[in-house]
Amino acid sequence: MRPDRPLIGAVATLAAGITAIVAYCHGTTAFSAGYPFSGSQLHIDFTTNGPAVLGGVALIALGLVLMAWALLAAFVSQIVQLFARNDAELQSFIARTRAPYVDAVDRPSSFTTVEHKREI
């Protein structure tokens, strides 16, 4: 199970829900900073009217469900990859990363890619 598509859907629906709520809101915002920092305040007061309330809340709820699904899919994907290791893939990876000079040690008269790069 791949978590990429549910995560994309979750981010899109969360963004749409927040956008719907914020686009139709009316309110005020106040911020005051002071010293000591315990005297600082942030006050946000907004009211959303109309169908954006129900639609925005529904989209945010759907986005949270999709986010939980993506998190579960990511856990399952990592556990499956942990226990379903294929040794053939590991051996092919080791063979691909072997240095070219190893062949030259076995066969000193062979022409390796390292020597070819130095000639150019």
C-alpha positions in Angstrom: 0.0 0.0 0.0 1.5 3.3 -1.1 0.7 6.4 1.0 1.4 9.0 -1.6 -2.1 9.3 -3.1 -4.1 9.5 0.2 -1.6 12.1 1.4 -2.1 14.2 -1.7 -5.8 13.9 -1.3 -5.6 14.8 2.4 -3.6 18.0 1.8 -5.9 19.0 -1.0 -9.1 18.6 1.0 -7.6 20.2 4.1 -6.5 23.2 2.0 -9.9 23.4 0.3 -11.7 23.3 3.7 -9.6 25.9 5.3 -9.9 28.1 2.2 -13.7 27.8 2.2 -13.9 28.8 5.9 -11.4 31.7 5.6 -12.8 33.0 2.3 -16.2 33.6 3.8 -15.2 34.8 7.2 -15.8 38.2 8.8 -13.9 39.2 11.9 -11.0 41.0 13.5 -7.5 40.2 14.5 -5.5 41.9 17.2 -1.8 41.3 18.2 0.1 43.1 20.9 3.6 42.3 21.9 5.1 43.5 25.1 7.8 43.0 27.6 7.7 40.7 29.6 6.5 38.2 27.1 3.7 36.9 29.3 1.9 40.2 28.6 1.8 39.5 24.8 -1.6 38.7 23.3 -3.0 37.3 20.0 -6.7 37.6 19.6 -8.4 36.2 16.5 -12.2 36.5 16.1 -13.8 35.4 12.9 -17.3 34.3 11.9 -18.2 32.3 8.9 -21.7 32.3 7.5 -23.5 30.3 4.8 -22.7 27.0 3.2 -19.0 27.5 3.6 -19.4 26.5 7.3 -20.8 23.0 6.5 -18.7 22.5 3.4 -15.5 23.7 5.1 -15.9 21.5 8.2 -16.8 18.5 6.0 -13.7 19.0 3.8 -11.5 19.4 6.9 -13.0 16.2 8.4 -12.5 14.3 5.2 -8.9 15.6 5.0 -8.2 14.4 8.5 -9.6 10.9 7.7 -7.4 10.8 4.6 -4.4 11.9 6.6 -4.9 9.1 9.1 -5.3 6.7 6.2 -2.0 7.9 4.7 -0.3 7.6 8.0 -1.5 4.0 8.4 -0.5 3.2 4.8 3.0 4.5 5.5 3.4 2.3 8.5 2.1 -0.7 6.7 4.3 0.0 3.7 7.4 0.3 5.9 6.6 -2.9 7.8 6.0 -4.9 4.6 9.3 -3.6 3.2 11.1 -4.6 6.4 9.9 -8.2 6.5 9.7 -8.9 2.7 13.3 -8.4 1.8 14.5 -10.0 -1.4 18.1 -11.2 -1.3 18.3 -11.1 -5.1 17.7 -7.4 -5.1 20.4 -6.9 -2.4 22.9 -9.0 -4.4 22.2 -7.1 -7.6 22.7 -3.8 -5.7 26.1 -5.1 -4.4 27.1 -6.1 -7.9 26.3 -2.7 -9.3 28.2 -0.8 -6.7 31.4 -2.9 -7.0 34.4 -0.8 -7.9 35.8 -1.2 -11.4 39.4 -1.7 -10.2 38.4 -5.1 -8.6 38.2 -6.6 -12.1 41.7 -5.3 -12.8 43.1 -7.1 -9.8 41.7 -10.4 -11.0 42.9 -9.8 -14.6 45.9 -7.4 -14.7 45.9 -7.3 -18.5 42.3 -6.2 -18.8 41.3 -2.6 -19.9 39.1 -1.1 -17.1 36.9 2.0 -17.2 39.2 3.7 -14.7 42.1 3.5 -17.2 39.8 4.6 -20.0 38.8 7.7 -18.2 42.4 8.6 -17.5 43.3 8.3 -21.1 40.7 10.8 -22.2 
